[in-house]
């Protein structure tokens, strides 16, 4: 993500420098502005100084201190919203990278980054032992290269598994979401192909000697090392889905960024065809407004055959219902059994909102007495690619999700609970901050052998939210094994 962000800035002639040595500075984390602390930055960190020829553009794209709190409008020409989309330019939040704001210049040896000179880490296959041939290969969680390699492998007929709990080999820990390819359960040439893909995608692959680990899940645990079905995903591509902002954003994020092939389908297919061959079906956002807000289109209402979707999900399918689609699916007595929607926030067009994963805390101490649920601690599987508990999320008229206590709906991520700290960038009225704060952003509803994954807002809108592409991918790839 950092590599791609720097490339985007340099392409627009924003000066970016790369530190050649470690340094320290008082800095504010973008997720915790107003609390500067002394931070240590390693060699290789990127620095954007706002004293430069493209200072205005650099600030517009990156400055987290720009205040949109109380926009002024000229009556009677103010329109329904004070402005639209102006705030969707802070690339730090959109790309989901760790970043800090410094209030003073730093004195450190650095080099100007030129176009085409942003180098990623070298691709490598490393071994945890000298055993040849290895028992399995591991793709670490949280690396985009791991996803690109995994997607290519699955397209070529290789079989992958995902760890639904963490494990340790030697001193190295691996989190849930780590991918594995067992050599004897795959075609010949797996090791050679992984070496080629690691070099092509700047990825890291680890070879493992045997099926046992030093702590946590072993390679023989078929429940917590779950086989991933080869993805076959259907995405509604015709009316009422907008081709540019909505479907185009999904296609850009899946095919353009990760080489993930999917099947665009007509709504008639969703309503009448046998969907059982698909591992996931996506109902993109539609309705409320094609741009996100209320009162423009009925969307799926009155034209969606929920009975066919019930058969698909009950039989084991994974259904993604995004925003406007969620408002219709949640009304179904089976698909939305433990989920309800209480309208939407009507004045948050373009806001960037604070969100957090539902992280389950581990018991105190490195070694504790066994108890049920220990394999569920940490990040949820859909958030396994993200290393920080808090993150930035879209706030463009999100629908207001609720879950029933004691039901089978699980909250994966929710908006920040404090209204005063909810908005990271952009504008939202105080009344909307109150009703959005603490609301679920992503919910998984179990239905029979399948599940519905609800999104309160569209994380793929226009392809803007590059930092959340892995959340959408996780839902498609890991959804069937949740």
C-alpha positions in Angstrom: 0.0 0.0 0.0 2.8 2.4 0.9 4.6 1.6 -2.4 1.4 2.3 -4.4 0.6 5.5 -2.5 4.1 6.9 -3.1 3.9 6.1 -6.8 0.5 8.0 -6.9 2.1 11.1 -5.3 5.2 11.1 -7.5 3.0 10.7 -10.6 1.3 14.0 -9.6 4.7 15.6 -9.1 4.4 15.8 -5.3 7.9 15.7 -3.9 8.5 12.6 -1.7 11.8 11.9 0.0 13.0 8.6 1.5 15.0 8.7 4.7 18.4 7.0 4.4 18.8 6.6 8.2 16.7 6.2 11.3 15.4 9.4 12.9 13.0 10.5 15.7 10.5 13.3 15.8 7.4 14.4 17.7 4.5 13.3 15.6 0.8 12.7 15.7 -0.6 9.4 14.5 -3.3 10.0 11.8 -5.7 7.9 13.8 -5.0 9.9 17.0 -4.5 13.5 16.0 -4.0 16.0 18.8 -1.7 13.8 20.8 1.9 14.2 19.6 4.5 11.8 21.0 8.1 11.1 20.3 8.2 8.5 17.6 11.1 6.5 16.1 11.1 6.1 12.3 13.3 3.6 10.5 15.5 4.1 7.5 13.4 3.8 4.4 10.5 5.9 5.8 8.9 8.3 3.3 8.6 12.1 4.1 6.4 14.6 2.3 7.4 18.2 3.2 4.6 20.7 2.7 7.3 23.3 1.8 7.6 22.4 -1.9 6.4 23.6 -5.3 3.3 21.4 -5.1 2.5 22.4 -1.6 -1.2 23.1 -2.2 -1.7 19.7 -3.9 0.3 17.9 -1.2 -1.8 19.4 1.6 -5.1 18.7 -0.2 -4.1 15.1 -0.6 -2.4 14.4 2.7 -2.9 17.1 5.4 -5.1 15.6 8.2 -5.4 19.0 10.0 -7.6 20.7 7.3 -10.8 21.6 9.1 -14.2 20.9 7.3 -16.1 21.2 10.6 -18.5 24.0 9.7 -18.8 24.6 6.0 -20.5 27.9 4.9 -23.1 28.1 2.2 -24.8 31.0 0.4 -28.5 30.9 0.9 -30.5 30.0 -1.2 -27.9 28.4 -3.4 -26.5 25.9 -0.8 -28.2 22.8 -2.1 -29.1 19.8 -0.1 -25.4 19.3 1.1 -22.8 22.0 1.7 -20.5 20.2 -0.7 -20.0 16.8 -2.2 -16.9 14.6 -2.2 -14.4 17.4 -1.4 -13.0 15.6 1.5 -12.4 12.3 -0.3 -8.9 13.2 -1.1 -6.8 12.3 2.0 -4.9 9.4 0.5 -3.5 8.3 3.9 -7.0 7.2 5.0 -8.1 5.9 1.6 -4.9 3.7 1.3 -5.0 2.6 4.9 -1.3 3.1 5.6 0.3 4.0 8.9 1.3 7.7 8.8 2.2 10.5 11.1 1.9 14.3 11.0 5.0 16.3 12.1 4.7 19.9 13.2 8.4 20.7 12.5 10.9 19.9 9.9 13.3 17.0 10.5 17.0 16.9 9.8 17.8 13.5 8.2 19.7 12.3 5.2 17.2 11.6 2.5 16.9 11.1 -1.2 14.2 12.4 -3.6 12.0 9.6 -5.0 11.8 9.8 -8.8 9.0 8.4 -11.0 9.5 4.7 -11.5 12.0 4.3 -8.6 9.7 3.0 -5.8 11.1 -0.5 -5.1 9.2 -3.1 -3.2 10.7 -5.9 -1.2 12.3 -8.7 -3.1 10.3 -11.9 -3.7 11.7 -14.9 -1.7 11.0 -18.4 -0.7 12.6 -19.0 2.6 12.8 -22.3 4.6 12.3 -22.9 8.3 14.4 -26.0 8.0 16.6 -27.8 5.5 14.2 -30.6 4.8 13.6 -31.2 1.1 11.1 -31.5 -0.2 9.1 -29.5 2.3 5.7 -30.6 3.8 3.9 -27.3 3.0 4.4 -23.7 2.0 3.0 -20.7 3.9 1.9 -17.3 2.7 1.9 -14.8 5.6 -1.3 -12.9 6.4 -1.5 -9.2 5.9 0.6 -9.0 2.8 -1.1 -8.0 -0.5 1.5 -10.1 -2.4 0.2 -13.2 -0.5 -3.3 -12.6 -1.9 -2.0 -12.0 -5.5 0.0 -15.2 -5.3 -2.9 -17.2 -3.8 -5.3 -15.9 -6.4 -3.0 -17.0 -9.2 -2.5 -20.4 -7.6 -6.2 -21.1 -7.3 -6.9 -20.0 -10.9 -4.3 -22.5 -12.0 -5.8 -25.4 -10.1 -3.7 -25.4 -6.9 -5.5 -26.0 -3.6 -5.1 -23.6 -0.6 -6.1 -23.6 3.0 -6.5 -20.8 5.5 -5.6 -20.9 9.2 -8.6 -19.8 11.2 -6.4 -19.5 14.3 -2.8 -18.5 14.9 0.2 -20.7 15.4 3.9 -20.5 16.0 6.9 -22.3 14.5 10.1 -21.6 16.4 10.2 -18.0 17.4 8.0 -16.8 14.5 4.3 -16.3 15.0 1.7 -16.5 12.3 -1.8 -14.9 12.7 -5.1 -16.3 11.5 -5.6 -15.6 7.9 -2.2 -17.2 7.0 -2.5 -19.2 3.8 -1.0 -22.7 3.3 -0.5 -25.0 0.4 0.3 -28.6 1.4 2.7 -30.1 -1.2 1.2 -33.7 -1.4 -2.3 -32.3 -1.9 -1.3 -30.2 -4.9 0.0 -30.9 -8.4 3.7 -31.4 -9.2 5.8 -28.2 -9.5 4.2 -26.3 -6.6 7.5 -25.2 -5.2 8.8 -24.0 -8.5 5.6 -22.1 -9.3 5.7 -20.4 -5.9 9.2 -19.2 -6.5 8.2 -17.7 -9.8 5.1 -16.0 -8.3 7.1 -14.7 -5.3 9.5 -13.0 -7.6 6.8 -11.6 -9.9 4.6 -10.2 -7.0 7.4 -9.3 -4.6 6.0 -11.8 -2.1 7.4 -13.9 0.7 6.8 -17.7 0.9 7.9 -19.9 3.8 8.5 -23.6 3.4 7.6 -25.8 6.4 9.3 -29.1 7.1 6.4 -31.1 8.7 2.8 -31.0 9.8 3.5 -30.0 13.4 3.9 -26.6 14.8 5.4 -25.5 18.1 2.2 -23.9 19.4 -1.4 -23.4 18.1 -3.0 -25.0 15.1 -1.2 -27.9 13.3 -1.4 -28.6 9.6 -3.5 -31.7 10.4 -6.4 -29.7 12.0 -9.0 -29.8 9.2 -11.4 -27.6 11.2 -9.0 -24.7 11.9 -6.9 -25.1 8.8 -9.9 -24.9 6.4 -9.8 -25.8 2.7 -10.7 -22.8 0.5 -13.0 -23.6 -2.3 -11.8 -22.3 -5.7 -13.6 -18.9 -5.9 -16.5 -18.6 -8.4 -18.1 -15.3 -7.6 -21.1 -13.7 -9.3 -21.6 -9.9 -9.1 -24.8 -8.2 -10.2 -23.8 -5.9 -13.1 -27.0 -4.5 -14.5 -29.8 -2.2 -13.2 -30.2 -1.1 -10.5 -26.4 -1.2 -10.0 -24.6 1.9 -11.3 -21.9 0.9 -13.8 -19.4 3.7 -13.0 -19.2 4.4 -9.3 -20.4 1.0 -8.1 -19.7 -1.9 -10.5 -16.7 -0.1 -11.9 -15.2 0.2 -8.4 -15.7 -3.6 -7.7 -14.1 -4.5 -11.1 -11.2 -2.1 -10.5 -10.5 -3.5 -7.0 -10.8 -7.2 -7.9 -9.5 -7.6 -11.4 -7.3 -4.5 -11.7 -5.6 -4.7 -8.3 -5.5 -8.4 -7.6 -6.2 -10.3 -10.8 -9.3 -11.8 -9.2 -11.7 -13.0 -11.9 -15.5 -12.9 -11.3 -18.7 -13.4 -13.3 -20.8 -10.3 -14.0 -24.4 -11.4 -14.0 -27.8 -9.9 -14.8 -30.3 -9.5 -12.0 -32.5 -12.1 -13.8 -29.8 -14.7 -13.2 -29.9 -13.9 -9.4 -33.6 -14.2 -9.4 -34.2 -17.3 -11.5 -31.0 -19.4 -12.0 -29.6 -22.2 -9.8 -26.8 -20.3 -7.9 -25.4 -23.3 -6.1 -22.2 -23.4 -8.2 -21.1 -19.9 -7.0 -19.0 -19.7 -3.8 -20.2 -16.1 -3.3 -22.8 -13.8 -4.8 -22.5 -10.1 -4.5 -25.4 -7.6 -4.4 -23.6 -4.3 -4.9 -25.0 -1.1 -3.5 -28.1 0.2 -5.3 -31.0 2.3 -4.2 -31.4 5.2 -1.8 -29.5 7.1 -4.5 -27.0 5.9 -7.1 -24.6 8.2 -5.5 -25.3 7.0 -2.0 -28.0 9.1 -0.5 -31.8 8.9 -0.1 -34.8 9.5 -2.2 -33.6 8.8 -5.7 -34.2 5.1 -6.5 -35.9 2.1 -5.0 -32.9 0.0 -5.9 -33.7 -3.7 -5.4 -37.0 -3.2 -3.7 -39.8 -5.0 -5.5 -37.5 -6.6 -8.1 -35.3 -9.0 -6.1 -36.4 -12.7 -5.7 -35.5 -13.3 -2.1 -36.8 -16.9 -2.2 -34.0 -17.8 -4.7 -31.4 -16.2 -2.5 -32.8 -18.0 0.6 -32.3 -21.4 -1.2 -28.8 -20.4 -2.2 -27.7 -19.3 1.3 -29.4 -22.1 3.2 -27.6 -24.6 1.0 -24.2 -23.2 1.9 -23.8 -20.1 -0.3 -22.2 -16.8 0.8 -24.2 -13.6 0.0 -22.6 -10.1 0.2 -25.3 -7.5 0.7 -23.9 -4.0 0.4 -25.6 -0.9 1.7 -28.7 -0.3 -0.4 -28.9 -4.1 -1.1 -28.6 -4.7 2.7 -31.8 -2.6 3.3 -33.8 -5.1 1.3 -32.1 -8.4 2.3 -32.3 -7.5 6.0 -36.1 -7.3 5.8 -36.3 -11.0 4.9 -37.3 -13.2 7.9 -34.6 -15.8 7.2 -31.7 -13.9 5.6 -32.1 -11.0 8.1 -33.2 -13.1 11.0 -31.0 -11.4 13.6 -30.2 -8.2 11.6 -32.2 -5.0 11.3 -31.6 -1.6 9.6 -32.9 1.6 11.2 -32.6 3.9 8.2 -29.4 5.7 7.2 -27.3 8.7 8.0 -28.5 11.4 5.7 -25.8 14.1 5.9 -22.4 12.4 5.8 -21.6 12.6 2.1 -17.8 12.1 1.7 -17.0 11.8 5.3 -14.1 9.5 6.5 -15.1 7.8 9.7 -13.2 6.0 12.4 -13.9 2.3 12.6 -12.5 -0.6 14.5 -12.4 -4.4 14.3 -14.1 -6.5 16.9 -10.9 -7.8 18.4 -11.3 -10.5 21.1 -8.8 -9.9 23.9 -6.6 -12.8 25.0 -6.3 -13.9 28.6 -3.4 -12.3 30.5 -0.2 -14.3 30.4 1.7 -16.1 27.7 0.6 -19.6 28.9 -2.8 -20.1 30.5 -5.1 -22.9 31.4 -7.1 -24.1 28.3 -10.6 -22.8 27.9 -13.1 -22.8 25.1 -12.8 -20.0 22.6 -9.0 -19.4 22.8 -8.7 -19.9 19.1 -11.1 -17.0 18.5 -8.9 -14.4 20.2 -7.5 -11.5 18.2 -8.8 -10.1 14.9 -11.8 -11.7 13.1 -10.9 -13.7 10.0 -12.3 -11.0 7.7 -10.0 -8.5 9.4 -7.0 -10.8 9.4 -5.1 -8.7 6.8 -5.1 -5.6 9.0 -2.5 -5.0 11.7 -4.2 -2.2 13.6 -7.4 -2.3 15.6 -8.7 1.1 14.3 -9.0 2.0 10.6 -10.6 4.6 8.4 -13.9 3.7 6.7 -16.3 5.4 4.2 -19.1 7.5 5.6 -21.3 8.3 2.6 -24.9 7.8 3.9 -24.1 4.5 5.7 -27.1 2.4 6.6 -27.7 1.9 10.4 -27.2 -1.8 11.1 -28.2 -3.5 14.4 -27.9 -7.1 15.5 -30.2 -9.0 17.9 -28.6 -10.0 21.2 -28.2 -13.8 21.5 -28.7 -14.4 17.8 -26.4 -15.8 15.2 -25.3 -12.5 13.7 -21.8 -11.5 14.5 -20.4 -8.0 14.3 -17.0 -8.0 12.5 -16.3 -4.3 12.5 -18.1 -1.2 13.8 -17.8 2.5 13.6 -16.1 4.3 16.5 -18.2 4.6 19.6 -17.4 8.3 20.5 -19.4 10.8 18.4 -16.8 13.6 19.0 -14.0 11.4 17.6 -16.0 9.7 14.9 -15.1 11.9 11.9 -11.4 11.6 10.8 -11.8 13.7 7.7 -14.7 15.6 5.9 -18.0 16.7 7.3 -20.9 15.1 9.2 -23.7 16.8 11.1 -23.7 16.3 14.9 -27.0 14.5 14.7 -25.5 12.0 12.3 -22.4 11.5 14.4 -24.7 10.4 17.3 -26.7 7.9 15.3 -23.7 6.4 13.5 -21.3 6.1 16.5 -20.9 2.4 17.6 -23.0 1.1 14.7 -21.9 -2.1 12.9 -20.0 -1.7 9.7 -19.7 -5.4 8.8 -22.0 -8.1 10.1 -22.0 -11.9 9.3 -25.4 -13.5 9.6 -25.4 -17.3 9.8 -28.3 -18.9 7.8 -28.4 -22.7 7.5 -25.1 -23.9 6.0 -24.4 -20.5 4.5 -24.2 -16.8 5.6 -25.0 -13.3 4.6 -22.3 -10.7 5.0 -23.8 -7.2 5.4 -21.8 -4.0 4.7 -23.2 -0.7 6.0 -21.3 1.2 3.3 -19.7 0.5 0.0 -15.9 -0.1 0.6 -15.3 -0.5 -3.1 -17.1 2.7 -4.2 -15.2 4.2 -7.2 -12.2 2.1 -6.3 -11.3 4.9 -3.9 -10.9 2.8 -0.7 -7.8 0.9 -1.7 -7.0 0.3 2.0 -10.2 -1.8 2.4 -9.9 -4.0 -0.7 -8.6 -6.8 1.4 -11.7 -6.7 3.5 -13.8 -7.2 0.4 -11.5 -10.0 -0.8 -11.6 -11.7 2.6 -15.4 -11.8 2.4 -15.2 -13.4 -1.0 -12.4 -15.9 -0.4 -12.9 -16.7 3.3 -16.7 -16.2 3.5 -17.4 -19.9 2.6 -15.2 -21.1 5.5 -16.3 -18.7 8.2 
